Amino acid sequence: MSASTTGPTLVDAHRPFWVAVAWVGILVGTALRLIWWSVDRSLVVDESMTAINIFARSFVALVTRPLDLEQTAPPGFLILAWLASRLPMEIELAMRLPSLIAGIAVLPATLMVARRLSGGGVALAVAVSIVAFAPEMILWSAQLKSYVFDALAAVSLVWLGTRPVTDGTGLGRLAASGSVALFFSTPAMFILAGVGLAGFGMAWQRRERREIVSWLAVGILWSAVFLAVYLIWFRSVAESPFMLRYWDRTFLSFDAGTSAPLIRSWLATSLSGRSHGFGIRGYGAMFGLTVAIAGYLVARYRPIAVSILLAGPIVVAALASVAQRYPFVDRLLLFTIPLIALFVADGVFLLAARRPRALAVIAATAMAGIMIGPSLGNSIRHARSVAGSENLGHLLTDEQFRSATNEPAYVFGGALPAWLIYAGAGYRDRERLRTFVEVSKRLGPPAGNAPSRGRPVEREGTDLVFTDAGRTILLGVPSGYEIVYRSIWSGEHRLDEGWSANEADRLIAASPECGWTIFSHHRPFELEALDSALLARGRIRDRILQGSGAEIRRYCPATPARSV
């Protein structure tokens, strides 16, 4: 399925130069990923909950049962994470290592696929640069999440799909590789759909009856493996009421008014890292137009199988979203970034080869600049000031807090996962983790992220008091503000009536003297509501510890000597 060229052109006349440029992009992209990975950042809430599953379970239980705390991850990724957790490294570095390796591996893999699918030359550098500098690719290469494995699965399976499969060995290799990929990547089935449709289409065009039957058999095999993986590991989460609410506003439909913003957001966030403001409308529109032009050129001048191979997975994912089975959001569509990169790169090559040559080269340069410039700029800017989004782990090492074990601590629901990892006996105490996992289930959705009760909060949480490493811990009850995807921009700040008063009374009742509040993965108005309730009850802020996305406060009875 290698692409053919129309003859020597300016854009591939100096192929070694463009290969060298591509390798420079790989080196820069690797450096950006290493920077993000190496920075001292606490695990965020989803990472902490995944880590809790890994440390709280035996190996067999980890890879044979759905995860707790509304988490999900492919079993192959969990095996790698389990192995990494045994390395003699800081927990953050160890747990994020599999994603780092996959995030780096996808770069030379993209170069390999570009060599087979495009006309070569400038297309190699463009394809690699888009993948190397995409902020989302860099971010998820330094997180304990499996999304970057989706991108690696995409380029790996597309590469296998471009190799000859007319003999039984080639098709068997592809069938086995696709089956294995389903254990490492949730949307691998979308990618396999593109590969299968392209291969089946070519076999049908050649009227190769045996090959047609073989492709049908491979498709049945992949479907059976996917069904087994889904039923064992993903079904419970896919049907979870919480997850259905969380992703409710992220499904495509035939209504352009609701689908267009999702598509713009996907393109803007995936390719520039901008998720609001001009990033949605401006970048989304520019990227959409550029991808459309590239798609036209590839469809016009390349075999139809190339378009099916690259666009097929995106189309299938969109159809699954219309069917309300797959959210159409950036992180779950990370696998589309290398596919788009390959599409655009070949489109740039084809456009630069048109006539008049000077005008065509200018247009192709503009296309490449639009796709690479914003992502490179944002990635470099972010690398200069990398900061964790929920750095509660650092705050919990404060000496005054750690030594004051006689003072109770109120742990907000969103802070509980990080508390279990970093405080008390930490993540090595399996029984402690299991106990609090069961307690967390009683709160409903993960970390108490529950919808409104529809009634005032009165005397709740009396059964959520525990002793952890010698300190009295009060687990927070849900505030009534449920965080769902994009809810941060909703502008709604409603908490259940009486929630803050209920929580303040609990902390004061636990100790007439000083007590601590621990917040992470929260909205500022939740913290301020509890703060106001405590101040109204005669407490003052004696100490405040602030970190990115996390805060610890000490409250004591008002005296002239105390004030913060």
Backbone hydrogen bonds, N-H to C=O, Kabsch-Sander energy under -0.5 kcal/mol:
donor,donor_aa,acceptor,acceptor_aa,energy
3,A,116,R,-1.6
12,D,9,T,-1.1
13,A,9,T,-0.8
15,R,12,D,-0.8
17,F,14,H,-0.7
18,W,14,H,-1.5
19,V,15,R,-2.3
20,A,16,P,-2.2
21,V,17,F,-2.2
22,A,18,W,-2.3
23,W,19,V,-2.2
24,V,20,A,-1.9
25,G,21,V,-2.2
26,I,22,A,-2.1
27,L,23,W,-2.3
28,V,24,V,-2.6
29,G,25,G,-2.8
30,T,26,I,-2.4
31,A,27,L,-2.3
32,L,28,V,-2.4
33,R,29,G,-1.9
34,L,30,T,-2.5
35,I,31,A,-2.2
36,W,32,L,-2.0
37,W,33,R,-2.4
38,S,34,L,-2.4
39,V,35,I,-1.4
41,R,39,V,-1.4
48,S,44,V,-3.2
49,M,45,V,-2.4
50,T,46,D,-2.1
51,A,47,E,-2.8
52,I,48,S,-2.5
53,N,49,M,-1.7
54,I,50,T,-1.9
55,F,51,A,-2.6
56,A,52,I,-2.4
57,R,53,N,-0.9
62,L,58,S,-2.2
63,V,59,F,-1.7
64,T,60,V,-0.7
65,R,61,A,-1.0
71,Q,68,D,-1.1
76,G,183,F,-3.4
77,F,183,F,-0.6
78,L,74,P,-2.0
79,I,75,P,-2.1
80,L,76,G,-1.8
81,A,77,F,-2.6
82,W,78,L,-2.7
83,L,79,I,-2.3
84,A,80,L,-2.5
85,S,81,A,-2.0
86,R,83,L,-1.3
87,L,84,A,-1.9
89,M,87,L,-2.3
94,A,90,E,-2.7
95,M,91,I,-2.7
96,R,92,E,-1.5
97,L,93,L,-0.6
97,L,94,A,-1.0
100,L,96,R,-1.9
101,I,97,L,-2.5
102,A,98,P,-2.3
103,G,99,S,-2.8
104,I,100,L,-2.0
105,A,101,I,-2.6
106,V,102,A,-1.8
107,L,104,I,-1.4
109,A,105,A,-1.6
110,T,106,V,-1.9
111,L,107,L,-1.7
112,M,108,P,-2.2
113,V,109,A,-2.1
114,A,110,T,-2.7
115,R,111,L,-1.9
116,R,112,M,-1.1
116,R,113,V,-0.5
117,L,113,V,-2.6
118,S,114,A,-2.1
122,V,11,V,-1.6
123,A,120,G,-1.8
124,L,121,G,-1.4
125,A,121,G,-0.8
126,V,122,V,-2.4
127,A,123,A,-2.5
128,V,124,L,-2.0
129,S,125,A,-2.2
130,I,126,V,-2.3
131,V,127,A,-1.7
132,A,128,V,-3.0
133,F,129,S,-2.3
134,A,130,I,-1.1
136,E,270,S,-0.6
137,M,134,A,-0.6
138,I,134,A,-1.8
139,L,135,P,-2.9
140,W,136,E,-2.3
141,S,137,M,-0.5
141,S,138,I,-0.6
142,A,139,L,-1.6
143,Q,140,W,-0.7
145,K,143,Q,-2.1
149,F,146,S,-1.2
150,D,146,S,-0.8
150,D,147,Y,-1.1
151,A,147,Y,-1.0
152,L,148,V,-1.9
153,A,149,F,-2.5
154,A,150,D,-2.0
155,V,151,A,-2.1
156,S,152,L,-2.2
157,L,153,A,-2.7
158,V,154,A,-2.2
159,W,155,V,-2.1
160,L,156,S,-2.2
161,G,157,L,-2.2
162,T,158,V,-1.0
162,T,159,W,-0.8
163,R,160,L,-1.1
171,L,167,D,-1.8
172,G,168,G,-2.3
173,R,169,T,-2.4
174,L,170,G,-1.9
175,A,171,L,-2.5
176,A,172,G,-2.5
177,S,173,R,-2.4
178,G,174,L,-2.5
179,S,175,A,-1.8
180,V,176,A,-2.3
181,A,177,S,-2.4
182,L,178,G,-1.3
183,F,180,V,-1.8
184,F,181,A,-1.7
185,S,181,A,-1.6
188,A,185,S,-1.0
189,M,186,T,-0.7
190,F,187,P,-1.2
191,I,187,P,-1.3
192,L,188,A,-2.8
193,A,189,M,-1.7
194,G,190,F,-1.6
195,V,191,I,-2.3
196,G,192,L,-3.3
197,L,193,A,-2.7
198,A,194,G,-2.2
199,G,195,V,-2.5
200,F,196,G,-3.0
201,G,197,L,-2.4
202,M,198,A,-2.0
203,A,199,G,-2.2
204,W,200,F,-2.6
205,Q,201,G,-2.1
206,R,202,M,-1.8
207,R,203,A,-0.6
207,R,204,W,-0.7
208,E,203,A,-2.2
209,R,207,R,-1.3
212,I,208,E,-2.4
213,V,209,R,-2.4
214,S,210,R,-2.2
215,W,211,E,-2.5
216,L,212,I,-2.1
217,A,213,V,-2.2
218,V,214,S,-2.4
219,G,215,W,-2.5
220,I,216,L,-2.1
221,L,217,A,-2.3
222,W,218,V,-2.8
223,S,219,G,-2.2
224,A,220,I,-2.3
225,V,221,L,-2.5
226,F,222,W,-2.7
227,L,223,S,-2.4
228,A,224,A,-2.1
229,V,225,V,-2.6
230,Y,226,F,-2.8
231,L,227,L,-2.6
232,I,228,A,-2.2
233,W,229,V,-2.5
234,F,229,V,-0.8
234,F,230,Y,-1.2
235,R,230,Y,-2.5
238,A,234,F,-2.6
239,E,235,R,-2.0
240,S,237,V,-1.2
244,L,240,S,-2.4
245,R,241,P,-2.0
246,Y,242,F,-2.9
247,W,243,M,-2.3
248,D,245,R,-1.0
250,T,247,W,-2.1
251,F,248,D,-0.6
256,A,254,F,-0.8
258,T,255,D,-1.1
259,S,255,D,-2.2
260,A,256,A,-2.3
262,L,258,T,-0.7
263,I,259,S,-2.3
264,R,260,A,-2.7
265,S,261,P,-2.5
266,W,262,L,-2.4
267,L,263,I,-2.3
268,A,264,R,-2.9
269,T,265,S,-2.7
270,S,266,W,-2.2
271,L,267,L,-2.2
272,S,268,A,-1.8
273,G,268,A,-0.8
273,G,269,T,-1.1
274,R,268,A,-1.1
275,S,273,G,-0.5
279,G,276,H,-1.6
280,I,277,G,-1.1
281,R,277,G,-1.2
282,G,278,F,-2.2
283,Y,278,F,-1.3
284,G,279,G,-0.9
285,A,281,R,-1.6
286,M,282,G,-2.4
287,F,283,Y,-3.2
288,G,284,G,-2.3
289,L,285,A,-2.4
290,T,286,M,-2.3
291,V,287,F,-2.8
292,A,288,G,-2.1
293,I,289,L,-2.3
294,A,290,T,-2.4
295,G,291,V,-2.8
296,Y,292,A,-2.1
297,L,293,I,-2.2
298,V,294,A,-2.6
299,A,295,G,-2.4
300,R,296,Y,-2.1
301,Y,297,L,-2.5
302,R,298,V,-2.0
306,V,303,P,-1.7
307,S,303,P,-0.9
308,I,304,I,-2.2
309,L,305,A,-2.5
310,L,306,V,-2.0
311,A,307,S,-3.1
312,G,307,S,-0.6
312,G,308,I,-1.6
315,V,311,A,-2.4
316,V,312,G,-2.6
317,A,313,P,-2.2
318,A,314,I,-2.2
319,L,315,V,-2.4
320,A,316,V,-2.4
321,S,317,A,-1.9
322,V,318,A,-2.3
323,A,319,L,-1.8
324,Q,321,S,-2.0
325,R,320,A,-2.9
326,Y,320,A,-0.8
328,F,250,T,-3.3
329,V,327,P,-1.2
333,L,329,V,-0.9
333,L,330,D,-0.9
334,L,331,R,-1.0
336,T,333,L,-2.0
337,I,334,L,-1.4
339,L,335,F,-0.7
340,I,336,T,-3.1
341,A,337,I,-2.6
342,L,338,P,-2.2
343,F,339,L,-2.1
344,V,340,I,-3.1
345,A,341,A,-2.6
346,D,342,L,-1.9
347,G,343,F,-2.1
348,V,344,V,-2.7
349,F,345,A,-2.1
350,L,346,D,-2.7
351,L,347,G,-2.5
352,A,348,V,-2.5
353,A,349,F,-1.0
354,R,351,L,-1.6
360,A,356,P,-2.4
361,V,357,R,-2.6
362,I,358,A,-2.0
363,A,359,L,-2.4
364,A,360,A,-2.6
365,T,361,V,-2.5
366,A,362,I,-2.1
367,M,363,A,-2.2
368,A,364,A,-2.4
369,G,365,T,-2.5
370,I,366,A,-2.5
371,M,367,M,-1.8
372,I,368,A,-2.1
373,G,369,G,-2.5
376,L,372,I,-2.7
377,G,373,G,-2.6
378,N,374,P,-2.4
379,S,375,S,-2.4
380,I,376,L,-2.3
381,R,377,G,-2.1
382,H,378,N,-2.5
383,A,379,S,-2.1
384,R,380,I,-1.2
385,S,382,H,-1.2
386,V,383,A,-0.7
391,N,548,S,-2.8
392,L,390,E,-1.2
395,L,391,N,-1.0
396,L,392,L,-2.0
397,T,394,H,-1.2
398,D,395,L,-2.0
402,R,398,D,-2.5
403,S,399,E,-2.2
404,A,400,Q,-1.2
405,T,403,S,-1.4
407,E,404,A,-1.7
409,A,472,T,-2.4
410,Y,516,W,-3.5
411,V,409,A,-0.6
411,V,474,L,-2.7
412,F,410,Y,-0.7
412,F,518,I,-2.5
415,A,412,F,-1.7
416,L,412,F,-0.8
416,L,413,G,-1.1
419,W,415,A,-2.5
420,L,416,L,-2.5
421,I,417,P,-1.5
422,Y,418,A,-2.7
423,A,419,W,-2.5
426,G,423,A,-2.2
427,Y,421,I,-1.0
428,R,425,A,-0.6
429,D,426,G,-1.0
430,R,428,R,-1.2
433,L,429,D,-2.0
434,R,430,R,-2.5
435,T,431,E,-2.4
436,F,432,R,-2.1
437,V,433,L,-2.2
438,E,434,R,-2.0
439,V,435,T,-1.8
440,S,436,F,-2.7
441,K,437,V,-1.7
442,R,438,E,-1.0
442,R,439,V,-0.7
443,L,439,V,-0.7
443,L,440,S,-1.0
444,G,441,K,-1.3
448,G,445,P,-1.5
449,N,446,P,-1.8
450,A,448,G,-2.2
457,V,497,E,-3.1
458,E,456,P,-0.6
464,L,461,G,-1.7
466,F,473,I,-2.7
468,D,466,F,-0.5
468,D,471,R,-2.9
471,R,468,D,-1.4
473,I,466,F,-3.7
474,L,409,A,-2.6
475,L,464,L,-2.5
475,L,473,I,-0.6
476,G,411,V,-2.9
482,E,480,G,-0.7
483,I,481,Y,-0.6
484,V,482,E,-0.6
485,Y,246,Y,-1.8
487,S,484,V,-2.7
489,W,486,R,-1.7
490,S,487,S,-1.7
496,D,479,S,-2.8
499,W,496,D,-2.1
502,N,498,G,-2.4
503,E,499,W,-2.3
504,A,500,S,-2.5
505,D,501,A,-2.3
506,R,502,N,-1.7
507,L,503,E,-2.0
508,I,504,A,-2.3
509,A,505,D,-2.3
510,A,506,R,-1.5
511,S,507,L,-0.9
511,S,508,I,-0.6
515,G,555,Y,-2.2
516,W,408,P,-2.4
517,T,553,R,-2.6
518,I,410,Y,-2.8
519,F,517,T,-0.5
519,F,551,E,-2.7
521,H,549,G,-1.0
526,E,523,R,-1.9
527,L,523,R,-1.2
528,E,524,P,-2.5
529,A,525,F,-1.5
530,L,526,E,-1.7
531,D,527,L,-2.5
532,S,528,E,-2.6
533,A,529,A,-1.8
534,L,530,L,-2.3
535,L,531,D,-2.5
536,A,532,S,-2.3
537,R,533,A,-0.7
537,R,534,L,-0.7
538,G,535,L,-1.6
539,R,534,L,-2.2
540,I,556,C,-2.6
542,D,540,I,-0.7
542,D,554,R,-3.5
543,R,554,R,-1.2
545,L,552,I,-3.4
546,Q,544,I,-0.5
547,G,550,A,-2.5
550,A,547,G,-1.7
551,E,519,F,-2.4
552,I,545,L,-2.8
553,R,517,T,-2.2
554,R,543,R,-2.8
555,Y,515,G,-3.3
556,C,540,I,-1.9
558,A,538,G,-1.8
562,R,559,T,-1.6
563,S,561,A,-0.5
